[in-house]
Amino acid sequence: MEIKKDIAAKLSAVMKQRDLNVTEFSKELGIARSSLQGYIKGSVEMRLDTAELVSEKMGCSIRLVDGTQAVPAQDLDGFLRSLHPSLLPLAEHSRQMMDDLKELSDRLYDQERRTGGEKP
């Protein structure tokens, strides 16, 4: 069940980041609107072939879609090195905030699992 939550969170985040509604995002991904809604709600399990299609359309690996792999640090490091030097302090601060948020998210998921799915 956790994979469904991870996929739902990833799809929701990308949809919000791209400022798309469900209809627009489903067209971009090439999947039915109702299927996308089910994935986002976590009520529908994504098949492997759909995960492959979605990951291809989103430009990431399947493991990034289902949340079983974090964005590789080396990619982020390379991106940070490519920024203008005046932006580096802000980028490093943002990176630290993301690391802190990831740690908090992991702890919340762990607590949720220990309490039998009840929200902390």
Backbone atoms as SQL, in Angstrom:
CREATE TABLE atoms (id INTEGER PRIMARY KEY, chain TEXT, resi INTEGER, resn TEXT, atom TEXT, x REAL, y REAL, z REAL);
INSERT INTO atoms VALUES
  (1, 'A', 1, 'MET', 'N', 0.822, -1.193, 0.000),
  (2, 'A', 1, 'MET', 'CA', 0.000, 0.000, 0.000),
  (3, 'A', 1, 'MET', 'C', 0.865, 1.256, 0.000),
  (4, 'A', 2, 'GLU', 'N', 2.033, 1.182, 0.589),
  (5, 'A', 2, 'GLU', 'CA', 2.887, 2.361, 0.657),
  (6, 'A', 2, 'GLU', 'C', 3.332, 2.816, -0.724),
  (7, 'A', 3, 'ILE', 'N', 3.559, 1.882, -1.637),
  (8, 'A', 3, 'ILE', 'CA', 3.966, 2.269, -2.988),
  (9, 'A', 3, 'ILE', 'C', 2.879, 3.117, -3.633),
  (10, 'A', 4, 'LYS', 'N', 1.604, 2.769, -3.413),
  (11, 'A', 4, 'LYS', 'CA', 0.514, 3.576, -3.963),
  (12, 'A', 4, 'LYS', 'C', 0.578, 4.998, -3.411),
  (13, 'A', 5, 'LYS', 'N', 0.899, 5.127, -2.121),
  (14, 'A', 5, 'LYS', 'CA', 1.019, 6.460, -1.511),
  (15, 'A', 5, 'LYS', 'C', 2.185, 7.230, -2.122),
  (16, 'A', 6, 'ASP', 'N', 3.297, 6.533, -2.336),
  (17, 'A', 6, 'ASP', 'CA', 4.468, 7.182, -2.927),
  (18, 'A', 6, 'ASP', 'C', 4.177, 7.662, -4.345),
  (19, 'A', 7, 'ILE', 'N', 3.512, 6.817, -5.116),
  (20, 'A', 7, 'ILE', 'CA', 3.161, 7.189, -6.483),
  (21, 'A', 7, 'ILE', 'C', 2.185, 8.358, -6.457),
  (22, 'A', 8, 'ALA', 'N', 1.196, 8.297, -5.573),
  (23, 'A', 8, 'ALA', 'CA', 0.222, 9.388, -5.460),
  (24, 'A', 8, 'ALA', 'C', 0.918, 10.697, -5.118),
  (25, 'A', 9, 'ALA', 'N', 1.840, 10.646, -4.169),
  (26, 'A', 9, 'ALA', 'CA', 2.554, 11.864, -3.764),
  (27, 'A', 9, 'ALA', 'C', 3.406, 12.413, -4.894),
  (28, 'A', 10, 'LYS', 'N', 4.084, 11.525, -5.616),
  (29, 'A', 10, 'LYS', 'CA', 4.944, 11.958, -6.721),
  (30, 'A', 10, 'LYS', 'C', 4.112, 12.585, -7.842),
  (31, 'A', 11, 'LEU', 'N', 3.019, 11.933, -8.222),
  (32, 'A', 11, 'LEU', 'CA', 2.170, 12.469, -9.284),
  (33, 'A', 11, 'LEU', 'C', 1.570, 13.812, -8.875),
  (34, 'A', 12, 'SER', 'N', 1.104, 13.907, -7.654),
  (35, 'A', 12, 'SER', 'CA', 0.532, 15.168, -7.168),
  (36, 'A', 12, 'SER', 'C', 1.563, 16.281, -7.187),
  (37, 'A', 13, 'ALA', 'N', 2.780, 15.965, -6.754),
  (38, 'A', 13, 'ALA', 'CA', 3.836, 16.975, -6.709),
  (39, 'A', 13, 'ALA', 'C', 4.196, 17.466, -8.112),
  (40, 'A', 14, 'VAL', 'N', 4.318, 16.531, -9.049),
  (41, 'A', 14, 'VAL', 'CA', 4.672, 16.916, -10.422),
  (42, 'A', 14, 'VAL', 'C', 3.540, 17.717, -11.051),
  (43, 'A', 15, 'MET', 'N', 2.308, 17.303, -10.807),
  (44, 'A', 15, 'MET', 'CA', 1.161, 18.013, -11.356),
  (45, 'A', 15, 'MET', 'C', 1.120, 19.443, -10.806),
  (46, 'A', 16, 'LYS', 'N', 1.355, 19.580, -9.522),
  (47, 'A', 16, 'LYS', 'CA', 1.364, 20.914, -8.913),
  (48, 'A', 16, 'LYS', 'C', 2.535, 21.742, -9.438),
  (49, 'A', 17, 'GLN', 'N', 3.710, 21.116, -9.535),
  (50, 'A', 17, 'GLN', 'CA', 4.905, 21.812, -10.019),
  (51, 'A', 17, 'GLN', 'C', 4.679, 22.346, -11.433),
  (52, 'A', 18, 'ARG', 'N', 4.010, 21.563, -12.257),
  (53, 'A', 18, 'ARG', 'CA', 3.766, 21.959, -13.653),
  (54, 'A', 18, 'ARG', 'C', 2.500, 22.797, -13.802),
  (55, 'A', 19, 'ASP', 'N', 1.807, 23.026, -12.675),
  (56, 'A', 19, 'ASP', 'CA', 0.584, 23.824, -12.646),
  (57, 'A', 19, 'ASP', 'C', -0.446, 23.291, -13.640),
  (58, 'A', 20, 'LEU', 'N', -0.704, 21.972, -13.543),
  (59, 'A', 20, 'LEU', 'CA', -1.663, 21.309, -14.424),
  (60, 'A', 20, 'LEU', 'C', -2.825, 20.773, -13.609),
  (61, 'A', 21, 'ASN', 'N', -3.990, 20.695, -14.226),
  (62, 'A', 21, 'ASN', 'CA', -5.102, 20.005, -13.576),
  (63, 'A', 21, 'ASN', 'C', -5.053, 18.536, -14.005),
  (64, 'A', 22, 'VAL', 'N', -5.942, 17.734, -13.460),
  (65, 'A', 22, 'VAL', 'CA', -5.916, 16.288, -13.733),
  (66, 'A', 22, 'VAL', 'C', -6.108, 15.998, -15.217),
  (67, 'A', 23, 'THR', 'N', -7.018, 16.710, -15.862),
  (68, 'A', 23, 'THR', 'CA', -7.279, 16.485, -17.288),
  (69, 'A', 23, 'THR', 'C', -6.039, 16.787, -18.122),
  (70, 'A', 24, 'GLU', 'N', -5.409, 17.931, -17.856),
  (71, 'A', 24, 'GLU', 'CA', -4.216, 18.315, -18.615),
  (72, 'A', 24, 'GLU', 'C', -3.072, 17.327, -18.377),
  (73, 'A', 25, 'PHE', 'N', -2.891, 16.939, -17.116),
  (74, 'A', 25, 'PHE', 'CA', -1.792, 16.029, -16.783),
  (75, 'A', 25, 'PHE', 'C', -2.029, 14.645, -17.377),
  (76, 'A', 26, 'SER', 'N', -3.278, 14.178, -17.382),
  (77, 'A', 26, 'SER', 'CA', -3.564, 12.858, -17.959),
  (78, 'A', 26, 'SER', 'C', -3.280, 12.853, -19.454),
  (79, 'A', 27, 'LYS', 'N', -3.594, 13.956, -20.124),
  (80, 'A', 27, 'LYS', 'CA', -3.290, 14.061, -21.560),
  (81, 'A', 27, 'LYS', 'C', -1.789, 14.055, -21.790),
  (82, 'A', 28, 'GLU', 'N', -1.058, 14.791, -20.950),
  (83, 'A', 28, 'GLU', 'CA', 0.398, 14.836, -21.080),
  (84, 'A', 28, 'GLU', 'C', 1.015, 13.453, -20.877),
  (85, 'A', 29, 'LEU', 'N', 0.462, 12.701, -19.918),
  (86, 'A', 29, 'LEU', 'CA', 1.001, 11.371, -19.632),
  (87, 'A', 29, 'LEU', 'C', 0.489, 10.305, -20.591),
  (88, 'A', 30, 'GLY', 'N', -0.600, 10.589, -21.283),
  (89, 'A', 30, 'GLY', 'CA', -1.163, 9.610, -22.208),
  (90, 'A', 30, 'GLY', 'C', -1.928, 8.509, -21.516),
  (91, 'A', 31, 'ILE', 'N', -2.565, 8.842, -20.389),
  (92, 'A', 31, 'ILE', 'CA', -3.376, 7.860, -19.662),
  (93, 'A', 31, 'ILE', 'C', -4.760, 8.461, -19.411),
  (94, 'A', 32, 'ALA', 'N', -5.705, 7.604, -19.112),
  (95, 'A', 32, 'ALA', 'CA', -7.072, 8.061, -18.871),
  (96, 'A', 32, 'ALA', 'C', -7.137, 8.946, -17.626),
  (97, 'A', 33, 'ARG', 'N', -7.988, 9.953, -17.691),
  (98, 'A', 33, 'ARG', 'CA', -8.174, 10.873, -16.575),
  (99, 'A', 33, 'ARG', 'C', -8.601, 10.116, -15.321),
  (100, 'A', 34, 'SER', 'N', -9.525, 9.180, -15.475),
  (101, 'A', 34, 'SER', 'CA', -10.024, 8.416, -14.322),
  (102, 'A', 34, 'SER', 'C', -8.917, 7.574, -13.695),
  (103, 'A', 35, 'SER', 'N', -8.028, 7.035, -14.524),
  (104, 'A', 35, 'SER', 'CA', -6.899, 6.262, -13.989),
  (105, 'A', 35, 'SER', 'C', -5.980, 7.165, -13.185),
  (106, 'A', 36, 'LEU', 'N', -5.660, 8.329, -13.745),
  (107, 'A', 36, 'LEU', 'CA', -4.791, 9.264, -13.039),
  (108, 'A', 36, 'LEU', 'C', -5.406, 9.673, -11.711),
  (109, 'A', 37, 'GLN', 'N', -6.704, 9.932, -11.704),
  (110, 'A', 37, 'GLN', 'CA', -7.375, 10.281, -10.447),
  (111, 'A', 37, 'GLN', 'C', -7.231, 9.154, -9.424),
  (112, 'A', 38, 'GLY', 'N', -7.377, 7.920, -9.878),
  (113, 'A', 38, 'GLY', 'CA', -7.222, 6.777, -8.980),
  (114, 'A', 38, 'GLY', 'C', -5.810, 6.662, -8.434),
  (115, 'A', 39, 'TYR', 'N', -4.809, 6.921, -9.270),
  (116, 'A', 39, 'TYR', 'CA', -3.417, 6.872, -8.815),
  (117, 'A', 39, 'TYR', 'C', -3.157, 7.965, -7.795),
  (118, 'A', 40, 'ILE', 'N', -3.687, 9.164, -8.060),
  (119, 'A', 40, 'ILE', 'CA', -3.461, 10.292, -7.154),
  (120, 'A', 40, 'ILE', 'C', -4.161, 10.067, -5.813),
  (121, 'A', 41, 'LYS', 'N', -5.340, 9.470, -5.855),
  (122, 'A', 41, 'LYS', 'CA', -6.061, 9.171, -4.610),
  (123, 'A', 41, 'LYS', 'C', -5.459, 7.971, -3.882),
  (124, 'A', 42, 'GLY', 'N', -4.668, 7.179, -4.598),
  (125, 'A', 42, 'GLY', 'CA', -4.101, 5.970, -4.005),
  (126, 'A', 42, 'GLY', 'C', -5.086, 4.821, -3.958),
  (127, 'A', 43, 'SER', 'N', -6.161, 4.941, -4.733),
  (128, 'A', 43, 'SER', 'CA', -7.184, 3.894, -4.723),
  (129, 'A', 43, 'SER', 'C', -6.991, 2.873, -5.841),
  (130, 'A', 44, 'VAL', 'N', -6.095, 3.168, -6.784),
  (131, 'A', 44, 'VAL', 'CA', -5.843, 2.276, -7.912),
  (132, 'A', 44, 'VAL', 'C', -4.353, 1.956, -7.951),
  (133, 'A', 45, 'GLU', 'N', -4.045, 0.677, -8.111),
  (134, 'A', 45, 'GLU', 'CA', -2.647, 0.266, -8.211),
  (135, 'A', 45, 'GLU', 'C', -2.182, 0.403, -9.657),
  (136, 'A', 46, 'MET', 'N', -1.034, 1.024, -9.836),
  (137, 'A', 46, 'MET', 'CA', -0.497, 1.249, -11.173),
  (138, 'A', 46, 'MET', 'C', 0.179, -0.025, -11.680),
  (139, 'A', 47, 'ARG', 'N', -0.168, -0.423, -12.894),
  (140, 'A', 47, 'ARG', 'CA', 0.486, -1.579, -13.512),
  (141, 'A', 47, 'ARG', 'C', 1.890, -1.190, -13.940),
  (142, 'A', 48, 'LEU', 'N', 2.738, -2.186, -14.105),
  (143, 'A', 48, 'LEU', 'CA', 4.129, -1.936, -14.473),
  (144, 'A', 48, 'LEU', 'C', 4.242, -1.219, -15.814),
  (145, 'A', 49, 'ASP', 'N', 3.472, -1.630, -16.804),
  (146, 'A', 49, 'ASP', 'CA', 3.567, -0.966, -18.109),
  (147, 'A', 49, 'ASP', 'C', 3.131, 0.499, -18.029),
  (148, 'A', 50, 'THR', 'N', 2.166, 0.783, -17.172),
  (149, 'A', 50, 'THR', 'CA', 1.738, 2.176, -16.979),
  (150, 'A', 50, 'THR', 'C', 2.825, 2.961, -16.263),
  (151, 'A', 51, 'ALA', 'N', 3.452, 2.350, -15.265),
  (152, 'A', 51, 'ALA', 'CA', 4.546, 3.012, -14.541),
  (153, 'A', 51, 'ALA', 'C', 5.694, 3.337, -15.493),
  (154, 'A', 52, 'GLU', 'N', 5.979, 2.414, -16.419),
  (155, 'A', 52, 'GLU', 'CA', 7.030, 2.669, -17.406),
  (156, 'A', 52, 'GLU', 'C', 6.659, 3.848, -18.300),
  (157, 'A', 53, 'LEU', 'N', 5.409, 3.880, -18.754),
  (158, 'A', 53, 'LEU', 'CA', 4.935, 4.973, -19.603),
  (159, 'A', 53, 'LEU', 'C', 5.000, 6.305, -18.851),
  (160, 'A', 54, 'VAL', 'N', 4.486, 6.318, -17.630),
  (161, 'A', 54, 'VAL', 'CA', 4.460, 7.546, -16.831),
  (162, 'A', 54, 'VAL', 'C', 5.872, 8.035, -16.541),
  (163, 'A', 55, 'SER', 'N', 6.759, 7.118, -16.185),
  (164, 'A', 55, 'SER', 'CA', 8.131, 7.536, -15.881),
  (165, 'A', 55, 'SER', 'C', 8.815, 8.098, -17.123),
  (166, 'A', 56, 'GLU', 'N', 8.541, 7.509, -18.273),
  (167, 'A', 56, 'GLU', 'CA', 9.112, 8.022, -19.521),
  (168, 'A', 56, 'GLU', 'C', 8.591, 9.423, -19.811),
  (169, 'A', 57, 'LYS', 'N', 7.286, 9.617, -19.667),
  (170, 'A', 57, 'LYS', 'CA', 6.681, 10.924, -19.938),
  (171, 'A', 57, 'LYS', 'C', 7.150, 11.985, -18.937),
  (172, 'A', 58, 'MET', 'N', 7.421, 11.561, -17.688),
  (173, 'A', 58, 'MET', 'CA', 7.873, 12.503, -16.666),
  (174, 'A', 58, 'MET', 'C', 9.380, 12.706, -16.716),
  (175, 'A', 59, 'GLY', 'N', 10.065, 11.885, -17.525),
  (176, 'A', 59, 'GLY', 'CA', 11.506, 12.033, -17.665),
  (177, 'A', 59, 'GLY', 'C', 12.291, 11.546, -16.472),
  (178, 'A', 60, 'CYS', 'N', 11.839, 10.458, -15.847),
  (179, 'A', 60, 'CYS', 'CA', 12.564, 9.904, -14.706),
  (180, 'A', 60, 'CYS', 'C', 12.455, 8.388, -14.730),
  (181, 'A', 61, 'SER', 'N', 13.191, 7.742, -13.847),
  (182, 'A', 61, 'SER', 'CA', 13.122, 6.283, -13.780),
  (183, 'A', 61, 'SER', 'C', 11.867, 5.850, -13.038),
  (184, 'A', 62, 'ILE', 'N', 11.456, 4.618, -13.235),
  (185, 'A', 62, 'ILE', 'CA', 10.301, 4.079, -12.522),
  (186, 'A', 62, 'ILE', 'C', 10.529, 4.179, -11.027),
  (187, 'A', 63, 'ARG', 'N', 11.742, 3.939, -10.592),
  (188, 'A', 63, 'ARG', 'CA', 12.031, 3.981, -9.170),
  (189, 'A', 63, 'ARG', 'C', 11.824, 5.376, -8.592),
  (190, 'A', 64, 'LEU', 'N', 11.960, 6.411, -9.406),
  (191, 'A', 64, 'LEU', 'CA', 11.649, 7.762, -8.924),
  (192, 'A', 64, 'LEU', 'C', 10.142, 7.973, -8.863),
  (193, 'A', 65, 'VAL', 'N', 9.395, 7.359, -9.770),
  (194, 'A', 65, 'VAL', 'CA', 7.940, 7.488, -9.752),
  (195, 'A', 65, 'VAL', 'C', 7.364, 6.808, -8.519),
  (196, 'A', 66, 'ASP', 'N', 7.826, 5.587, -8.221),
  (197, 'A', 66, 'ASP', 'CA', 7.219, 4.869, -7.099),
  (198, 'A', 66, 'ASP', 'C', 7.843, 5.201, -5.751),
  (199, 'A', 67, 'GLY', 'N', 8.826, 6.099, -5.743),
  (200, 'A', 67, 'GLY', 'CA', 9.385, 6.558, -4.481),
  (201, 'A', 67, 'GLY', 'C', 10.411, 5.640, -3.856),
  (202, 'A', 68, 'THR', 'N', 10.815, 4.582, -4.566),
  (203, 'A', 68, 'THR', 'CA', 11.781, 3.660, -3.979),
  (204, 'A', 68, 'THR', 'C', 13.216, 4.120, -4.178),
  (205, 'A', 69, 'GLN', 'N', 13.403, 5.198, -4.894),
  (206, 'A', 69, 'GLN', 'CA', 14.750, 5.723, -5.098),
  (207, 'A', 69, 'GLN', 'C', 14.681, 7.238, -5.066),
  (208, 'A', 70, 'ALA', 'N', 15.579, 7.835, -4.331),
  (209, 'A', 70, 'ALA', 'CA', 15.641, 9.291, -4.274),
  (210, 'A', 70, 'ALA', 'C', 16.345, 9.823, -5.517),
  (211, 'A', 71, 'VAL', 'N', 16.179, 11.107, -5.775),
  (212, 'A', 71, 'VAL', 'CA', 16.909, 11.735, -6.873),
  (213, 'A', 71, 'VAL', 'C', 18.390, 11.599, -6.570),
  (214, 'A', 72, 'PRO', 'N', 19.178, 11.080, -7.495),
  (215, 'A', 72, 'PRO', 'CA', 20.602, 10.892, -7.219),
  (216, 'A', 72, 'PRO', 'C', 21.276, 12.199, -6.824),
  (217, 'A', 73, 'ALA', 'N', 22.060, 12.153, -5.742),
  (218, 'A', 73, 'ALA', 'CA', 22.730, 13.349, -5.237),
  (219, 'A', 73, 'ALA', 'C', 23.689, 13.919, -6.266),
  (220, 'A', 74, 'GLN', 'N', 24.334, 13.056, -7.050),
  (221, 'A', 74, 'GLN', 'CA', 25.292, 13.564, -8.029),
  (222, 'A', 74, 'GLN', 'C', 24.617, 14.443, -9.068),
  (223, 'A', 75, 'ASP', 'N', 23.367, 14.144, -9.426),
  (224, 'A', 75, 'ASP', 'CA', 22.643, 14.998, -10.358),
  (225, 'A', 75, 'ASP', 'C', 22.382, 16.367, -9.744),
  (226, 'A', 76, 'LEU', 'N', 21.996, 16.371, -8.493),
  (227, 'A', 76, 'LEU', 'CA', 21.753, 17.622, -7.803),
  (228, 'A', 76, 'LEU', 'C', 23.051, 18.403, -7.637),
  (229, 'A', 77, 'ASP', 'N', 24.131, 17.720, -7.292),
  (230, 'A', 77, 'ASP', 'CA', 25.425, 18.390, -7.150),
  (231, 'A', 77, 'ASP', 'C', 25.849, 19.023, -8.473),
  (232, 'A', 78, 'GLY', 'N', 25.667, 18.298, -9.562),
  (233, 'A', 78, 'GLY', 'CA', 26.015, 18.839, -10.873),
  (234, 'A', 78, 'GLY', 'C', 25.175, 20.060, -11.214),
  (235, 'A', 79, 'PHE', 'N', 23.900, 19.989, -10.879),
  (236, 'A', 79, 'PHE', 'CA', 23.034, 21.124, -11.115),
  (237, 'A', 79, 'PHE', 'C', 23.484, 22.335, -10.298),
  (238, 'A', 80, 'LEU', 'N', 23.782, 22.105, -9.028),
  (239, 'A', 80, 'LEU', 'CA', 24.216, 23.209, -8.166),
  (240, 'A', 80, 'LEU', 'C', 25.495, 23.850, -8.686),
  (241, 'A', 81, 'ARG', 'N', 26.427, 23.031, -9.160),
  (242, 'A', 81, 'ARG', 'CA', 27.684, 23.572, -9.701),
  (243, 'A', 81, 'ARG', 'C', 27.450, 24.416, -10.951),
  (244, 'A', 82, 'SER', 'N', 26.353, 24.157, -11.649),
  (245, 'A', 82, 'SER', 'CA', 26.084, 24.896, -12.882),
  (246, 'A', 82, 'SER', 'C', 25.437, 26.257, -12.628),
  (247, 'A', 83, 'LEU', 'N', 25.023, 26.515, -11.405),
  (248, 'A', 83, 'LEU', 'CA', 24.354, 27.782, -11.103),
  (249, 'A', 83, 'LEU', 'C', 25.342, 28.933, -11.015),
  (250, 'A', 84, 'HIS', 'N', 24.824, 30.112, -11.215),
  (251, 'A', 84, 'HIS', 'CA', 25.623, 31.326, -11.047),
  (252, 'A', 84, 'HIS', 'C', 26.075, 31.395, -9.586),
  (253, 'A', 85, 'PRO', 'N', 27.326, 31.796, -9.331),
  (254, 'A', 85, 'PRO', 'CA', 27.847, 31.825, -7.953),
  (255, 'A', 85, 'PRO', 'C', 26.988, 32.621, -6.967),
  (256, 'A', 86, 'SER', 'N', 26.301, 33.642, -7.435),
  (257, 'A', 86, 'SER', 'CA', 25.479, 34.425, -6.513),
  (258, 'A', 86, 'SER', 'C', 24.263, 33.637, -6.010),
  (259, 'A', 87, 'LEU', 'N', 23.884, 32.569, -6.726),
  (260, 'A', 87, 'LEU', 'CA', 22.739, 31.761, -6.327),
  (261, 'A', 87, 'LEU', 'C', 23.120, 30.581, -5.437),
  (262, 'A', 88, 'LEU', 'N', 24.390, 30.287, -5.330),
  (263, 'A', 88, 'LEU', 'CA', 24.819, 29.105, -4.580),
  (264, 'A', 88, 'LEU', 'C', 24.371, 29.105, -3.118),
  (265, 'A', 89, 'PRO', 'N', 24.499, 30.218, -2.370),
  (266, 'A', 89, 'PRO', 'CA', 24.033, 30.169, -0.977),
  (267, 'A', 89, 'PRO', 'C', 22.544, 29.834, -0.864),
  (268, 'A', 90, 'LEU', 'N', 21.729, 30.417, -1.719),
  (269, 'A', 90, 'LEU', 'CA', 20.301, 30.131, -1.703),
  (270, 'A', 90, 'LEU', 'C', 20.033, 28.673, -2.080),
  (271, 'A', 91, 'ALA', 'N', 20.737, 28.178, -3.084),
  (272, 'A', 91, 'ALA', 'CA', 20.558, 26.791, -3.522),
  (273, 'A', 91, 'ALA', 'C', 20.967, 25.815, -2.421),
  (274, 'A', 92, 'GLU', 'N', 22.060, 26.090, -1.743),
  (275, 'A', 92, 'GLU', 'CA', 22.503, 25.216, -0.657),
  (276, 'A', 92, 'GLU', 'C', 21.503, 25.240, 0.497),
  (277, 'A', 93, 'HIS', 'N', 20.968, 26.417, 0.790),
  (278, 'A', 93, 'HIS', 'CA', 19.945, 26.524, 1.845),
  (279, 'A', 93, 'HIS', 'C', 18.707, 25.716, 1.452),
  (280, 'A', 94, 'SER', 'N', 18.295, 25.828, 0.191),
  (281, 'A', 94, 'SER', 'CA', 17.136, 25.075, -0.298),
  (282, 'A', 94, 'SER', 'C', 17.393, 23.578, -0.230),
  (283, 'A', 95, 'ARG', 'N', 18.598, 23.176, -0.565),
  (284, 'A', 95, 'ARG', 'CA', 18.950, 21.756, -0.506),
  (285, 'A', 95, 'ARG', 'C', 18.855, 21.244, 0.927),
  (286, 'A', 96, 'GLN', 'N', 19.337, 22.033, 1.874),
  (287, 'A', 96, 'GLN', 'CA', 19.273, 21.624, 3.280),
  (288, 'A', 96, 'GLN', 'C', 17.813, 21.511, 3.729),
  (289, 'A', 97, 'MET', 'N', 16.989, 22.446, 3.284),
  (290, 'A', 97, 'MET', 'CA', 15.563, 22.389, 3.630),
  (291, 'A', 97, 'MET', 'C', 14.920, 21.130, 3.050),
  (292, 'A', 98, 'MET', 'N', 15.269, 20.772, 1.817),
  (293, 'A', 98, 'MET', 'CA', 14.717, 19.557, 1.200),
  (294, 'A', 98, 'MET', 'C', 15.171, 18.313, 1.956),
  (295, 'A', 99, 'ASP', 'N', 16.434, 18.289, 2.360),
  (296, 'A', 99, 'ASP', 'CA', 16.923, 17.152, 3.147),
  (297, 'A', 99, 'ASP', 'C', 16.159, 17.042, 4.458),
  (298, 'A', 100, 'ASP', 'N', 15.915, 18.191, 5.103),
  (299, 'A', 100, 'ASP', 'CA', 15.161, 18.200, 6.359),
  (300, 'A', 100, 'ASP', 'C', 13.732, 17.725, 6.150),
  (301, 'A', 101, 'LEU', 'N', 13.102, 18.168, 5.045),
  (302, 'A', 101, 'LEU', 'CA', 11.740, 17.737, 4.739),
  (303, 'A', 101, 'LEU', 'C', 11.676, 16.242, 4.459),
  (304, 'A', 102, 'LYS', 'N', 12.665, 15.723, 3.757),
  (305, 'A', 102, 'LYS', 'CA', 12.706, 14.278, 3.476),
  (306, 'A', 102, 'LYS', 'C', 12.817, 13.490, 4.772),
  (307, 'A', 103, 'GLU', 'N', 13.677, 13.951, 5.672),
  (308, 'A', 103, 'GLU', 'CA', 13.835, 13.275, 6.966),
  (309, 'A', 103, 'GLU', 'C', 12.526, 13.302, 7.751),
  (310, 'A', 104, 'LEU', 'N', 11.859, 14.454, 7.774),
  (311, 'A', 104, 'LEU', 'CA', 10.581, 14.578, 8.464),
  (312, 'A', 104, 'LEU', 'C', 9.535, 13.662, 7.838),
  (313, 'A', 105, 'SER', 'N', 9.478, 13.623, 6.516),
  (314, 'A', 105, 'SER', 'CA', 8.539, 12.758, 5.819),
  (315, 'A', 105, 'SER', 'C', 8.783, 11.289, 6.169),
  (316, 'A', 106, 'ASP', 'N', 10.038, 10.888, 6.170),
  (317, 'A', 106, 'ASP', 'CA', 10.369, 9.501, 6.525),
  (318, 'A', 106, 'ASP', 'C', 9.911, 9.177, 7.941),
  (319, 'A', 107, 'ARG', 'N', 10.137, 10.101, 8.853),
  (320, 'A', 107, 'ARG', 'CA', 9.729, 9.868, 10.250),
  (321, 'A', 107, 'ARG', 'C', 8.211, 9.789, 10.370),
  (322, 'A', 108, 'LEU', 'N', 7.501, 10.632, 9.630),
  (323, 'A', 108, 'LEU', 'CA', 6.033, 10.591, 9.664),
  (324, 'A', 108, 'LEU', 'C', 5.503, 9.279, 9.096),
  (325, 'A', 109, 'TYR', 'N', 6.091, 8.813, 7.979),
  (326, 'A', 109, 'TYR', 'CA', 5.682, 7.523, 7.421),
  (327, 'A', 109, 'TYR', 'C', 5.952, 6.396, 8.416),
  (328, 'A', 110, 'ASP', 'N', 7.105, 6.428, 9.063),
  (329, 'A', 110, 'ASP', 'CA', 7.420, 5.400, 10.060),
  (330, 'A', 110, 'ASP', 'C', 6.417, 5.416, 11.208),
  (331, 'A', 111, 'GLN', 'N', 6.104, 6.602, 11.686),
  (332, 'A', 111, 'GLN', 'CA', 5.142, 6.721, 12.776),
  (333, 'A', 111, 'GLN', 'C', 3.765, 6.247, 12.339),
  (334, 'A', 112, 'GLU', 'N', 3.372, 6.575, 11.131),
  (335, 'A', 112, 'GLU', 'CA', 2.086, 6.149, 10.600),
  (336, 'A', 112, 'GLU', 'C', 2.017, 4.625, 10.511),
  (337, 'A', 113, 'ARG', 'N', 3.102, 4.002, 10.073),
  (338, 'A', 113, 'ARG', 'CA', 3.135, 2.525, 9.995),
  (339, 'A', 113, 'ARG', 'C', 3.028, 1.912, 11.383),
  (340, 'A', 114, 'ARG', 'N', 3.708, 2.503, 12.352),
  (341, 'A', 114, 'ARG', 'CA', 3.683, 1.955, 13.724),
  (342, 'A', 114, 'ARG', 'C', 2.315, 2.094, 14.362),
  (343, 'A', 115, 'THR', 'N', 1.567, 3.112, 13.984),
  (344, 'A', 115, 'THR', 'CA', 0.241, 3.336, 14.594),
  (345, 'A', 115, 'THR', 'C', -0.866, 2.710, 13.771),
  (346, 'A', 116, 'GLY', 'N', -0.529, 1.897, 12.814),
  (347, 'A', 116, 'GLY', 'CA', -1.540, 1.191, 12.027),
  (348, 'A', 116, 'GLY', 'C', -2.251, 2.039, 11.004),
  (349, 'A', 117, 'GLY', 'N', -1.543, 3.029, 10.461),
  (350, 'A', 117, 'GLY', 'CA', -2.110, 3.845, 9.402),
  (351, 'A', 117, 'GLY', 'C', -2.809, 5.089, 9.888),
  (352, 'A', 118, 'GLU', 'N', -2.899, 5.273, 11.207),
  (353, 'A', 118, 'GLU', 'CA', -3.514, 6.509, 11.711),
  (354, 'A', 118, 'GLU', 'C', -2.555, 7.667, 11.517),
  (355, 'A', 119, 'LYS', 'N', -3.105, 8.783, 11.139),
  (356, 'A', 119, 'LYS', 'CA', -2.289, 9.978, 10.930),
  (357, 'A', 119, 'LYS', 'C', -1.752, 10.463, 12.266),
  (358, 'A', 120, 'PRO', 'N', -0.447, 10.865, 12.303),
  (359, 'A', 120, 'PRO', 'CA', 0.114, 11.343, 13.573),
  (360, 'A', 120, 'PRO', 'C', -0.504, 12.658, 14.004);
